[in-house]
Structure formats: C-alpha cells, structure tokens
Amino acid sequence: MPHDHHDHGHEHDHLSPSGHPYQPDQDHPLTKWQAMEIAMRELLVEKGILTREEITQTVEAMDRRSPADGAKVVARAWVDPDYKARLLADGSAAINEMGFHADAMKLVVLENTADVHNVVVCTLCSCYPRNLLGLPPDWYKQRAYRSRVVKTPRAVLSEFGLTLPDTTQVRVHDSTADMRYLILPARPEGTADMDETALAALINRDSMIGVAQASAPE
C-alpha cells in the first residue's frame, strides 16, 4: 500500500498487527471501518499505549477461541452437578473457573430440557459469546435469521433439521452488547459411561446457540 503522509512529519506503511505491511488490493480497497481500525492501531502504537507485540498476542488469542472451548464448559456441567448449578447461577464466574474469561461481558447460561428449548439471536447485529465460541457463523449475522427466528422460531429450527414436540416451549433470547447467552444443551441418552473429554466431542457450536441438539455417538 502506498505511503501515507501524516501531520507528525514522517511516513510509513500501514502495518498488520504482526508488523507486516498490508498488501495493496486494487479490487478490494479498504472499507471505512478497516481504515479507522488501522489508524487507531497505529496511533496506539505510536503513542506508546500498546506495543505491536501486545496487539499481536491479543489477536492471536482471539483467533484461538473456538466452539471447543464452549464444549468443555458444557461437558463439565454435564458431569459435575455443582458446577452446573454455578454455571446457571453466574455464567461469567463459572467459566472463569475453567480459565475462560468473560471480561466485561455478562454471560447468561440457559439450559435446554424436554419442556423448554432456548435459542439465541442478536436482532440488532451479531452479539455473540466469542470468548467461548469464537467467531459467529455467517447465518447468525444475516437479517433473515435475525428477524425470522423471533417471529417463527419453530420454522427456522426445522430448517436446521430440528423439529421439536408441540409440548416443548420455545424461548428466543436476544443478545445485547453487554450480555451474551450460551445454551446448555441436554445431555444425550446413552452417554452415562462417557468421560468429560468424550462428552465434549459430542457438543457442536449450533447446539450451544440452540438451533441444534447434542447427539450421542452412532
């Protein structure tokens, strides 16, 4: 990318968090938000508020987050009734026990049962428990899901392959900027002899959003 001249009297490349210059892309120029992010990051480094290494470490830590983290939390709740009670009472504190930090986010954990099925949405944008599940799937951010799951949740769930009995109440929960939801799916039958690690392998991202259920191994 060409050098930009700034009023502080020197010029430099736009750098990625790792310190490598961004490559020019004439077909896909920077968006307004990308340009703002670069300018803010460079200013933080220039002012000595953060180092490039600190930014890199934070970005890499965010990239390592995945649904496997949430699955560990769910599996622990399945095998430890005391932990499950703490998780449902205060999700943020409970995940901290396992080394997953909620930071300023309030995490609310909702249990799915035969009587009540919870599903999560963010009607405003894409608020999501990234600390435990990583980046949200594309469909979670799309307007079609965000609007339809509130109005016709059973129809949307059926499109994901999940058909619930008429006796099961469906509750839709809207995430916010400071409060996120994690679904605690019901433990599948036939898993009584499985240990925590094996149980975690049964739990996928969609079951922790509420558009699917955890299933026993075939």
C-alpha positions as YAML, in Angstrom:
chain: A
units: angstrom
residues:
- id: 1
  name: MET
  ca: [0.00, 0.00, 0.00]
- id: 2
  name: PRO
  ca: [1.39, 3.45, -0.83]
- id: 3
  name: HIS
  ca: [2.92, 5.52, 1.92]
- id: 4
  name: ASP
  ca: [0.54, 7.93, 3.63]
- id: 5
  name: HIS
  ca: [1.74, 11.34, 4.77]
- id: 6
  name: HIS
  ca: [0.72, 12.32, 8.30]
- id: 7
  name: ASP
  ca: [0.96, 15.61, 10.10]
- id: 8
  name: HIS
  ca: [3.55, 14.20, 12.51]
- id: 9
  name: GLY
  ca: [6.19, 14.59, 9.85]
- id: 10
  name: HIS
  ca: [7.06, 11.09, 8.70]
- id: 11
  name: GLU
  ca: [5.66, 8.36, 6.52]
- id: 12
  name: HIS
  ca: [5.25, 4.60, 6.95]
- id: 13
  name: ASP
  ca: [3.36, 1.60, 5.62]
- id: 14
  name: HIS
  ca: [0.05, 0.52, 7.08]
- id: 15
  name: LEU
  ca: [1.05, -2.44, 9.19]
- id: 16
  name: SER
  ca: [-0.87, -5.50, 10.23]
- id: 17
  name: PRO
  ca: [-0.86, -6.41, 13.96]
- id: 18
  name: SER
  ca: [2.13, -8.68, 13.31]
- id: 19
  name: GLY
  ca: [4.11, -5.82, 11.82]
- id: 20
  name: HIS
  ca: [3.88, -6.87, 8.19]
- id: 21
  name: PRO
  ca: [2.71, -4.27, 5.67]
- id: 22
  name: TYR
  ca: [-0.75, -4.80, 4.26]
- id: 23
  name: GLN
  ca: [-0.55, -5.72, 0.60]
- id: 24
  name: PRO
  ca: [-2.32, -3.43, -1.88]
- id: 25
  name: ASP
  ca: [-5.54, -4.76, -3.32]
- id: 26
  name: GLN
  ca: [-6.96, -2.60, -6.06]
- id: 27
  name: ASP
  ca: [-10.05, -4.78, -6.44]
- id: 28
  name: HIS
  ca: [-10.90, -4.67, -2.72]
- id: 29
  name: PRO
  ca: [-9.92, -1.30, -1.24]
- id: 30
  name: LEU
  ca: [-10.11, -0.76, 2.49]
- id: 31
  name: THR
  ca: [-13.53, -0.09, 3.89]
- id: 32
  name: LYS
  ca: [-14.17, 2.89, 6.13]
- id: 33
  name: TRP
  ca: [-14.06, 0.69, 9.22]
- id: 34
  name: GLN
  ca: [-10.84, -1.07, 8.17]
- id: 35
  name: ALA
  ca: [-9.16, 2.28, 7.61]
- id: 36
  name: MET
  ca: [-10.35, 3.52, 11.00]
- id: 37
  name: GLU
  ca: [-9.05, 0.36, 12.69]
- id: 38
  name: ILE
  ca: [-5.63, 0.75, 11.07]
- id: 39
  name: ALA
  ca: [-5.41, 4.43, 12.01]
- id: 40
  name: MET
  ca: [-6.41, 3.75, 15.62]
- id: 41
  name: ARG
  ca: [-4.00, 0.85, 15.99]
- id: 42
  name: GLU
  ca: [-1.09, 2.80, 14.54]
- id: 43
  name: LEU
  ca: [-1.88, 5.72, 16.85]
- id: 44
  name: LEU
  ca: [-1.95, 3.46, 19.93]
- id: 45
  name: VAL
  ca: [1.45, 2.05, 18.99]
- id: 46
  name: GLU
  ca: [2.91, 5.47, 18.16]
- id: 47
  name: LYS
  ca: [1.75, 6.93, 21.49]
- id: 48
  name: GLY
  ca: [3.26, 4.01, 23.38]
- id: 49
  name: ILE
  ca: [-0.09, 2.89, 24.80]
- id: 50
  name: LEU
  ca: [0.28, -0.58, 23.28]
- id: 51
  name: THR
  ca: [3.12, -2.36, 21.55]
- id: 52
  name: ARG
  ca: [2.70, -4.18, 18.28]
- id: 53
  name: GLU
  ca: [3.59, -7.40, 20.10]
- id: 54
  name: GLU
  ca: [0.78, -6.88, 22.62]
- id: 55
  name: ILE
  ca: [-1.69, -6.32, 19.81]
- id: 56
  name: THR
  ca: [-0.45, -9.44, 18.03]
- id: 57
  name: GLN
  ca: [-0.80, -11.55, 21.17]
- id: 58
  name: THR
  ca: [-4.36, -10.32, 21.71]
- id: 59
  name: VAL
  ca: [-5.36, -11.01, 18.11]
- id: 60
  name: GLU
  ca: [-3.81, -14.49, 18.24]
- id: 61
  name: ALA
  ca: [-5.63, -15.23, 21.50]
- id: 62
  name: MET
  ca: [-8.90, -14.21, 19.86]
- id: 63
  name: ASP
  ca: [-8.15, -16.40, 16.85]
- id: 64
  name: ARG
  ca: [-7.61, -19.41, 19.12]
- id: 65
  name: ARG
  ca: [-11.15, -19.18, 20.52]
- id: 66
  name: SER
  ca: [-13.44, -21.84, 19.12]
- id: 67
  name: PRO
  ca: [-16.60, -23.81, 19.94]
- id: 68
  name: ALA
  ca: [-14.33, -26.41, 21.53]
- id: 69
  name: ASP
  ca: [-13.97, -24.01, 24.49]
- id: 70
  name: GLY
  ca: [-17.71, -23.82, 25.00]
- id: 71
  name: ALA
  ca: [-17.96, -27.60, 24.62]
- id: 72
  name: LYS
  ca: [-15.57, -28.05, 27.54]
- id: 73
  name: VAL
  ca: [-17.79, -25.87, 29.71]
- id: 74
  name: VAL
  ca: [-20.91, -27.80, 28.74]
- id: 75
  name: ALA
  ca: [-19.24, -31.17, 29.30]
- id: 76
  name: ARG
  ca: [-18.10, -30.09, 32.75]
- id: 77
  name: ALA
  ca: [-21.67, -29.09, 33.59]
- id: 78
  name: TRP
  ca: [-22.94, -32.48, 32.41]
- id: 79
  name: VAL
  ca: [-20.64, -34.42, 34.74]
- id: 80
  name: ASP
  ca: [-20.50, -32.04, 37.72]
- id: 81
  name: PRO
  ca: [-23.89, -31.02, 39.18]
- id: 82
  name: ASP
  ca: [-22.29, -28.46, 41.50]
- id: 83
  name: TYR
  ca: [-20.51, -26.78, 38.59]
- id: 84
  name: LYS
  ca: [-23.73, -26.85, 36.57]
- id: 85
  name: ALA
  ca: [-25.54, -25.03, 39.37]
- id: 86
  name: ARG
  ca: [-22.83, -22.37, 39.49]
- id: 87
  name: LEU
  ca: [-22.86, -22.04, 35.71]
- id: 88
  name: LEU
  ca: [-26.61, -21.44, 35.60]
- id: 89
  name: ALA
  ca: [-26.43, -19.01, 38.52]
- id: 90
  name: ASP
  ca: [-23.48, -16.93, 37.24]
- id: 91
  name: GLY
  ca: [-22.13, -17.91, 33.85]
- id: 92
  name: SER
  ca: [-19.33, -15.34, 33.85]
- id: 93
  name: ALA
  ca: [-17.89, -16.51, 37.18]
- id: 94
  name: ALA
  ca: [-18.27, -20.18, 36.30]
- id: 95
  name: ILE
  ca: [-16.36, -20.00, 33.01]
- id: 96
  name: ASN
  ca: [-13.61, -18.05, 34.76]
- id: 97
  name: GLU
  ca: [-13.12, -21.13, 36.95]
- id: 98
  name: MET
  ca: [-12.14, -23.03, 33.80]
- id: 99
  name: GLY
  ca: [-9.78, -20.35, 32.54]
- id: 100
  name: PHE
  ca: [-12.17, -18.72, 30.07]
- id: 101
  name: HIS
  ca: [-12.55, -15.04, 30.82]
- id: 102
  name: ALA
  ca: [-15.82, -13.23, 30.34]
- id: 103
  name: ASP
  ca: [-14.14, -9.83, 30.81]
- id: 104
  name: ALA
  ca: [-16.83, -7.13, 30.96]
- id: 105
  name: MET
  ca: [-19.39, -9.33, 29.28]
- id: 106
  name: LYS
  ca: [-22.21, -10.81, 31.35]
- id: 107
  name: LEU
  ca: [-22.72, -14.42, 30.31]
- id: 108
  name: VAL
  ca: [-26.13, -15.97, 30.90]
- id: 109
  name: VAL
  ca: [-26.36, -19.75, 30.50]
- id: 110
  name: LEU
  ca: [-29.73, -21.26, 29.61]
- id: 111
  name: GLU
  ca: [-30.50, -24.96, 30.00]
- id: 112
  name: ASN
  ca: [-32.43, -26.83, 27.35]
- id: 113
  name: THR
  ca: [-34.74, -29.57, 28.61]
- id: 114
  name: ALA
  ca: [-37.57, -31.69, 27.26]
- id: 115
  name: ASP
  ca: [-40.00, -28.98, 28.37]
- id: 116
  name: VAL
  ca: [-38.14, -25.81, 27.32]
- id: 117
  name: HIS
  ca: [-35.91, -25.19, 24.32]
- id: 118
  name: ASN
  ca: [-33.89, -21.96, 24.23]
- id: 119
  name: VAL
  ca: [-32.41, -20.40, 21.11]
- id: 120
  name: VAL
  ca: [-30.20, -17.33, 20.82]
- id: 121
  name: VAL
  ca: [-30.23, -14.45, 18.37]
- id: 122
  name: CYS
  ca: [-28.93, -10.91, 18.14]
- id: 123
  name: THR
  ca: [-31.63, -8.92, 16.39]
- id: 124
  name: LEU
  ca: [-29.52, -5.76, 16.26]
- id: 125
  name: CYS
  ca: [-26.24, -7.05, 14.84]
- id: 126
  name: SER
  ca: [-24.14, -10.09, 15.79]
- id: 127
  name: CYS
  ca: [-23.55, -10.04, 19.56]
- id: 128
  name: TYR
  ca: [-22.24, -13.50, 20.38]
- id: 129
  name: PRO
  ca: [-20.21, -15.24, 23.14]
- id: 130
  name: ARG
  ca: [-16.95, -15.12, 21.18]
- id: 131
  name: ASN
  ca: [-14.97, -15.79, 24.36]
- id: 132
  name: LEU
  ca: [-16.31, -19.35, 24.26]
- id: 133
  name: LEU
  ca: [-17.45, -19.97, 20.68]
- id: 134
  name: GLY
  ca: [-15.07, -17.95, 18.53]
- id: 135
  name: LEU
  ca: [-16.46, -16.06, 15.55]
- id: 136
  name: PRO
  ca: [-20.19, -16.30, 14.85]
- id: 137
  name: PRO
  ca: [-21.30, -18.22, 11.76]
- id: 138
  name: ASP
  ca: [-22.37, -16.19, 8.75]
- id: 139
  name: TRP
  ca: [-26.01, -17.21, 9.04]
- id: 140
  name: TYR
  ca: [-26.16, -15.85, 12.61]
- id: 141
  name: LYS
  ca: [-25.37, -12.38, 11.25]
- id: 142
  name: GLN
  ca: [-27.82, -12.47, 8.37]
- id: 143
  name: ARG
  ca: [-31.03, -10.46, 8.57]
- id: 144
  name: ALA
  ca: [-33.08, -13.49, 7.57]
- id: 145
  name: TYR
  ca: [-32.11, -15.39, 10.72]
- id: 146
  name: ARG
  ca: [-32.17, -12.35, 12.99]
- id: 147
  name: SER
  ca: [-35.74, -11.44, 12.05]
- id: 148
  name: ARG
  ca: [-37.34, -14.80, 11.34]
- id: 149
  name: VAL
  ca: [-36.19, -16.73, 14.42]
- id: 150
  name: VAL
  ca: [-38.01, -14.22, 16.61]
- id: 151
  name: LYS
  ca: [-41.27, -14.45, 14.67]
- id: 152
  name: THR
  ca: [-41.30, -18.10, 13.60]
- id: 153
  name: PRO
  ca: [-38.70, -19.95, 15.68]
- id: 154
  name: ARG
  ca: [-40.07, -23.44, 15.03]
- id: 155
  name: ALA
  ca: [-39.95, -22.91, 11.28]
- id: 156
  name: VAL
  ca: [-36.35, -21.69, 11.47]
- id: 157
  name: LEU
  ca: [-35.32, -24.58, 13.71]
- id: 158
  name: SER
  ca: [-36.88, -27.05, 11.28]
- id: 159
  name: GLU
  ca: [-34.69, -25.59, 8.53]
- id: 160
  name: PHE
  ca: [-31.70, -26.55, 10.67]
- id: 161
  name: GLY
  ca: [-33.12, -30.06, 10.92]
- id: 162
  name: LEU
  ca: [-34.52, -29.67, 14.42]
- id: 163
  name: THR
  ca: [-38.20, -30.49, 14.91]
- id: 164
  name: LEU
  ca: [-39.43, -30.20, 18.48]
- id: 165
  name: PRO
  ca: [-42.54, -31.73, 20.03]
- id: 166
  name: ASP
  ca: [-45.54, -29.43, 20.35]
- id: 167
  name: THR
  ca: [-45.27, -29.85, 24.11]
- id: 168
  name: THR
  ca: [-41.83, -28.21, 24.17]
- id: 169
  name: GLN
  ca: [-41.91, -24.47, 24.75]
- id: 170
  name: VAL
  ca: [-39.53, -22.48, 22.54]
- id: 171
  name: ARG
  ca: [-37.97, -19.35, 24.01]
- id: 172
  name: VAL
  ca: [-35.93, -16.89, 21.93]
- id: 173
  name: HIS
  ca: [-33.31, -14.77, 23.71]
- id: 174
  name: ASP
  ca: [-31.91, -11.56, 22.22]
- id: 175
  name: SER
  ca: [-28.25, -10.88, 22.95]
- id: 176
  name: THR
  ca: [-27.02, -7.38, 23.69]
- id: 177
  name: ALA
  ca: [-23.69, -5.56, 23.64]
- id: 178
  name: ASP
  ca: [-23.04, -6.31, 27.31]
- id: 179
  name: MET
  ca: [-24.93, -9.59, 27.78]
- id: 180
  name: ARG
  ca: [-24.44, -12.80, 25.82]
- id: 181
  name: TYR
  ca: [-26.13, -16.18, 26.05]
- id: 182
  name: LEU
  ca: [-24.77, -19.71, 25.98]
- id: 183
  name: ILE
  ca: [-27.11, -22.66, 25.63]
- id: 184
  name: LEU
  ca: [-26.52, -25.69, 27.84]
- id: 185
  name: PRO
  ca: [-27.92, -28.46, 25.64]
- id: 186
  name: ALA
  ca: [-29.49, -31.53, 27.17]
- id: 187
  name: ARG
  ca: [-27.11, -34.43, 27.67]
- id: 188
  name: PRO
  ca: [-27.91, -37.18, 25.16]
- id: 189
  name: GLU
  ca: [-29.17, -40.52, 26.39]
- id: 190
  name: GLY
  ca: [-26.74, -43.39, 26.27]
- id: 191
  name: THR
  ca: [-23.73, -41.32, 27.39]
- id: 192
  name: ALA
  ca: [-23.65, -42.26, 31.07]
- id: 193
  name: ASP
  ca: [-20.34, -44.13, 30.73]
- id: 194
  name: MET
  ca: [-18.57, -41.41, 28.74]
- id: 195
  name: ASP
  ca: [-15.93, -39.22, 30.37]
- id: 196
  name: GLU
  ca: [-15.72, -35.44, 30.14]
- id: 197
  name: THR
  ca: [-13.40, -35.40, 27.14]
- id: 198
  name: ALA
  ca: [-15.56, -37.80, 25.15]
- id: 199
  name: LEU
  ca: [-18.69, -35.83, 26.02]
- id: 200
  name: ALA
  ca: [-17.14, -32.57, 24.82]
- id: 201
  name: ALA
  ca: [-16.71, -34.14, 21.38]
- id: 202
  name: LEU
  ca: [-20.50, -34.54, 21.12]
- id: 203
  name: ILE
  ca: [-21.17, -30.83, 21.56]
- id: 204
  name: ASN
  ca: [-21.10, -28.60, 18.50]
- id: 205
  name: ARG
  ca: [-21.45, -24.89, 18.02]
- id: 206
  name: ASP
  ca: [-25.06, -24.99, 16.83]
- id: 207
  name: SER
  ca: [-26.22, -26.85, 19.93]
- id: 208
  name: MET
  ca: [-24.75, -24.05, 22.07]
- id: 209
  name: ILE
  ca: [-26.71, -21.47, 20.04]
- id: 210
  name: GLY
  ca: [-29.85, -23.54, 20.26]
- id: 211
  name: VAL
  ca: [-30.50, -24.39, 16.61]
- id: 212
  name: ALA
  ca: [-29.45, -28.00, 17.16]
- id: 213
  name: GLN
  ca: [-29.21, -30.60, 19.89]
- id: 214
  name: ALA
  ca: [-26.23, -32.56, 21.12]
- id: 215
  name: SER
  ca: [-26.39, -36.13, 19.89]
- id: 216
  name: ALA
  ca: [-24.98, -39.41, 21.14]
- id: 217
  name: PRO
  ca: [-22.33, -41.15, 19.04]
- id: 218
  name: GLU
  ca: [-23.66, -43.56, 16.45]
...
